[in-house]
Amino acid sequence: MAIELRQGCRYALLVPTSMGVRLTPASGQPMHTGGTMHLQVTSAESNVASVSSYLGLPVKVLTNFVKGSPISRLIRDDLGSRRMDCEGPEVDQGGPWGYRHQFNLADSGFGSRGPRVHNDRAGEVGRILKAKDFDLERILGEEGVQMVHLSGLIGALSPDTGAFCLDIARTAKKHGTRISFDLNHRASFWKGREKELRDIFSEISGVADILVGNEEDFQLCLGIEGPEAGGKDLAAKIDSFKGMIERARKSYPKASVFATTLREVVSANEHKWGAILSEGGNWHIVEPREIGVLDRIGGGDGFVGGLLYAVLKGWEAEKWVQFGWACGALVVTLLTDYAQPADEGQIWSIWEGNARVKR
């Protein structure tokens, strides 16, 4: 079942996000030991959009920038190098204790030592994203967007960003733009705000066309009963995941696509990676397969990015989950936490298990 997309749009995909930078120690070393660091631009939502932008679809990012900041300049240049348009106000820093872009401190882990991630978000300029700073009627109405992708990370970042995501979802719905929502629960964002955020997430889910989340996301964001998180032998739990998705479908009948990833950690460098997708009541399942891992961060975003690209290309639903699975498997082989596919063929080679040299 194809998702009917709005035609005559300037952009295939739009993502609102709070951009920041990620610092990762070289050679899989722990963050607390210091040493040489790899600096990259990051956000979950731009990670998702990178699949489409690298493969040639027009993408736009909505975000805030800190005026005069070298990190802000880095972010603009990086998004441009990923072939993304970006738009957003420049906010005065307000002195050395004012606004800044978030810092994500993450090591990759190695072998039996798992990765660790520490978020430093004090003064984050993305927490004050507001609809009044963007002409949503121009962007979604006049310029036109085929699909908006919203993430629970930006939706739960602050009361301002929650309202911003609601305004985008409402405007998108009015103009016939499809909506993808990755629930992306983070306990630290939700603490003390459970009712407020449940209401926001429920409204967005109620107008979404595509809902994505793992077992914890559906349970903690929407109250949908599901299997226990983690554990081994995920293949044996597939029926439990399917039951969770069926319950979500009954609660949010306007969504036609539901998806979740399956990940079993053998070691920091070896995972079993699978996925489940339901479209219009039809099931498409990728049983967990072993994949090599250089850095696990971003694999889920790669899956969503590949899924959305496949939907935007108008492929049959079986290919949506296959392409998404392979994009996630690509991301975990890279030092960046987003996919940089050379072409579609590279992704399909990963799906086919063909790692032979291409000359």
C-alpha positions in Angstrom: 0.0 0.0 0.0 1.6 3.3 -1.1 1.3 6.4 1.0 -0.2 9.1 -1.3 2.2 12.1 -1.2 1.5 15.7 -2.0 2.8 16.8 -5.4 4.4 20.0 -6.6 6.4 20.5 -3.4 9.7 22.2 -3.1 10.9 19.8 -0.3 10.5 16.1 0.1 11.3 16.1 3.8 11.3 18.7 6.6 12.7 18.3 10.1 12.6 20.6 13.1 15.6 20.0 15.4 18.0 21.4 17.9 21.5 21.1 16.4 24.6 20.4 18.4 28.0 18.8 18.2 29.3 15.4 19.2 32.7 14.6 20.7 33.9 11.0 20.3 37.3 9.7 21.5 39.5 8.2 18.8 40.0 4.4 18.5 37.0 3.4 20.7 38.6 4.8 23.8 36.5 5.9 26.9 35.5 9.5 27.1 36.9 9.9 30.7 40.5 9.0 29.6 40.7 12.0 27.2 43.0 12.2 24.2 42.2 13.0 20.6 38.5 13.7 19.9 36.5 13.5 16.7 34.1 16.5 16.4 31.0 16.2 14.3 27.7 18.1 13.9 24.7 16.1 15.2 21.0 15.8 16.0 18.6 12.9 15.8 16.3 14.6 13.3 19.1 15.7 10.9 20.5 12.2 11.2 17.2 10.9 9.8 17.1 13.4 7.0 20.7 12.7 5.9 19.7 9.5 4.0 17.3 11.5 1.8 19.6 14.4 1.3 22.7 12.3 0.4 20.5 10.4 -2.1 19.3 13.5 -3.8 16.0 14.4 -2.3 15.4 18.1 -1.3 15.5 18.4 2.5 15.0 21.4 4.9 16.0 21.8 8.5 14.3 24.2 10.9 16.4 25.1 13.9 17.9 28.0 16.1 21.4 29.3 15.8 23.6 31.2 18.2 24.6 34.5 16.6 28.4 34.8 16.1 29.2 31.3 17.4 31.8 29.3 15.6 29.8 26.2 16.4 26.8 27.8 14.7 29.0 28.4 11.6 30.2 24.8 11.7 26.6 23.6 11.9 25.5 25.7 8.9 28.4 24.6 6.8 28.0 20.9 7.7 24.3 20.9 6.8 25.1 22.6 3.6 27.7 19.9 2.9 24.9 17.3 3.4 22.9 19.2 0.7 20.3 20.4 3.2 18.6 23.8 3.3 18.3 25.3 6.8 16.3 28.1 8.2 16.1 29.7 11.6 16.7 32.8 13.7 20.1 33.8 15.1 19.7 34.2 18.8 22.1 36.5 20.7 24.3 34.5 23.0 23.8 36.9 25.9 27.3 36.6 27.2 29.5 33.6 28.1 26.8 32.1 30.4 24.0 32.5 27.8 22.8 30.3 24.9 24.9 27.7 23.1 24.5 24.6 21.0 24.2 21.3 22.9 27.3 19.0 23.4 27.0 15.2 23.1 29.9 13.4 24.7 30.0 9.8 23.5 32.5 7.0 23.3 31.9 4.0 21.0 32.8 1.3 23.4 34.8 -1.8 22.4 34.3 -5.5 22.8 32.9 -6.2 26.3 33.0 -2.5 27.2 29.8 -0.8 26.2 29.5 2.7 24.9 28.6 5.6 27.2 26.8 8.8 26.3 26.7 12.0 28.3 24.5 14.9 27.2 25.5 18.4 28.1 22.5 20.6 27.2 22.7 23.6 29.6 21.8 26.8 27.8 20.8 24.9 24.7 19.5 27.4 22.1 17.2 24.8 20.6 15.1 24.7 23.8 13.5 28.0 22.8 12.3 27.0 19.3 8.9 28.7 18.7 6.5 28.7 15.8 6.4 32.5 15.8 10.0 32.5 14.6 9.1 30.6 11.4 6.6 31.3 8.6 5.0 27.8 8.7 2.3 28.9 6.2 5.0 29.8 3.7 7.2 26.7 4.4 4.4 24.1 4.5 1.8 25.9 2.3 3.5 27.9 -0.4 6.9 26.1 -0.7 5.3 22.8 0.1 6.6 19.7 1.9 5.8 16.1 1.2 6.6 14.8 4.6 7.5 16.2 8.0 9.5 14.1 10.4 9.1 14.8 14.1 11.0 13.2 16.9 10.1 12.7 20.6 13.5 14.2 21.5 12.7 17.6 20.1 9.1 17.3 21.2 10.0 16.7 24.9 13.0 19.1 25.0 11.0 21.9 26.6 7.5 23.3 26.7 8.4 25.6 23.9 9.6 22.8 21.6 6.6 20.7 22.4 4.3 23.5 21.3 6.5 24.0 18.3 6.1 20.4 17.2 2.3 20.6 17.7 2.1 23.8 15.5 4.1 22.1 12.8 1.9 18.9 12.9 -1.3 20.9 12.8 -0.1 23.1 9.9 1.3 20.1 8.0 -2.0 18.2 8.4 -3.9 21.3 7.1 -1.8 21.3 3.9 -1.9 17.6 3.2 1.7 17.0 4.3 2.4 13.5 5.6 3.7 13.2 9.1 6.3 10.8 10.5 6.7 10.6 14.3 9.6 8.7 16.0 8.5 8.5 19.7 12.1 8.5 21.0 11.4 8.5 24.8 14.1 9.9 27.1 13.4 9.5 30.8 15.3 12.6 31.9 13.2 14.8 29.6 9.9 13.3 30.9 10.6 13.5 34.6 7.9 15.6 36.3 6.2 16.3 32.9 4.4 13.0 32.2 0.9 14.3 31.7 2.0 17.3 29.7 4.1 15.2 27.3 1.6 12.3 27.1 -1.0 14.8 25.8 1.4 16.3 23.3 2.6 12.9 22.1 -0.9 11.6 21.8 -2.1 14.5 19.7 0.9 14.2 17.3 0.4 10.4 17.1 -3.3 11.0 16.4 -2.4 12.8 13.1 0.7 10.9 12.2 0.9 8.7 9.1 4.0 6.8 10.3 4.7 5.9 13.9 8.1 4.5 14.9 9.3 3.4 18.3 10.8 0.6 20.3 9.0 -1.4 23.1 9.8 1.3 25.7 8.8 4.2 23.5 5.2 2.9 22.8 4.7 2.0 26.5 6.2 5.1 28.1 5.1 7.7 25.6 1.6 6.4 24.8 0.8 3.8 27.4 0.6 1.0 24.9 1.4 -2.4 26.5 4.4 -4.2 25.0 7.2 -6.6 25.7 9.9 -6.1 28.2 12.8 -4.0 27.0 16.2 -5.6 26.1 17.0 -9.3 26.6 18.2 -12.0 24.3 16.6 -13.9 21.5 14.5 -11.1 20.1 13.3 -13.3 17.3 11.3 -15.2 19.8 9.6 -12.0 21.0 8.4 -10.9 17.5 4.8 -11.9 18.3 4.9 -9.7 21.4 6.1 -6.8 19.2 3.3 -7.4 16.7 0.8 -7.4 19.5 2.1 -4.1 20.7 1.8 -2.6 17.2 -1.8 -3.9 16.9 -2.8 -2.2 20.1 -1.1 1.0 18.9 -3.1 0.7 15.6 -6.4 0.5 17.5 -5.5 3.6 19.6 -4.2 5.6 16.6 -6.1 4.4 13.6 -5.1 7.3 11.3 -1.6 6.0 11.2 -1.1 3.5 8.3 2.5 2.5 9.0 4.1 1.3 12.3 7.7 0.3 12.7 10.2 -0.8 15.3 13.7 -2.0 15.3 15.1 -5.1 17.0 18.6 -5.0 18.5 20.4 -7.7 20.5 23.9 -6.7 21.7 26.4 -9.5 21.5 29.3 -7.1 22.2 30.0 -3.5 21.4 31.2 -4.5 18.0 28.7 -7.2 17.1 24.9 -6.8 17.2 22.0 -8.8 15.9 19.8 -6.3 14.0 16.2 -6.7 12.9 13.0 -4.8 12.2 9.3 -5.0 12.1 7.0 -2.9 9.8 3.2 -3.0 9.5 1.5 -1.1 6.7 -2.2 -1.3 6.3 -2.3 -4.5 8.4 0.4 -6.2 6.3 3.5 -7.4 8.1 7.1 -7.1 6.8 9.7 -8.6 9.2 13.5 -8.7 9.1 14.6 -11.4 11.5 17.6 -10.3 13.5 20.9 -10.8 11.6 24.5 -10.3 12.8 26.1 -7.0 11.8 29.5 -5.6 12.5 29.6 -2.4 14.6 32.2 0.4 14.7 29.9 2.9 16.6 26.3 1.9 17.4 25.0 5.5 17.9 22.6 6.5 15.1 21.6 3.1 13.9 18.0 3.8 14.8 18.0 7.1 13.1 19.5 5.5 10.0 16.6 3.0 10.0 14.0 5.7 10.1 15.9 7.7 7.4 16.0 4.7 5.1 12.3 3.9 5.7 11.2 7.5 4.9 13.4 7.7 1.8 11.8 4.5 0.5 8.3 5.8 1.2 9.1 9.1 -0.5 10.4 7.2 -3.6 7.1 5.4 -3.9 8.5 1.9 -3.5 6.5 -1.1 -2.4 6.2 -1.6 1.4 8.4 -4.7 1.5 11.4 -2.5 0.4 10.7 0.1 3.1 11.8 -2.1 5.9 14.6 -3.6 3.9 16.1 -0.3 2.9 15.6 1.1 6.5 17.3 -2.0 8.0 20.3 -1.6 5.6 20.7 2.1 6.3 20.8 1.5 10.0 23.4 -1.2 9.4 25.4 1.3 7.3 25.4 4.0 10.0 27.0 1.7 12.7 30.0 1.2 10.4 30.7 4.9 10.3 32.4 7.4 12.6 29.4 9.8 12.1 26.1 9.0 13.7 24.3 9.5 10.4 24.3 7.7 7.1 26.3 9.0 4.2 25.3 6.6 1.4 27.2 6.8 -1.8 24.1 5.6 -3.7 21.2 3.3 -3.4 23.3 0.4 -4.7 25.5 0.6 -1.7 22.5 0.2 0.6 21.1 -2.7 -1.3 24.5 -4.5 -1.2 24.3 -4.3 2.6 20.8 -5.7 2.6 22.0 -8.6 0.3 25.0 -9.3 2.5 27.4 -8.5 -0.3 30.5 -6.9 1.2 32.8 -7.7 -1.7 35.0 -5.0 -3.1 33.4 -2.9 -5.9 35.9 -1.8 -8.5 
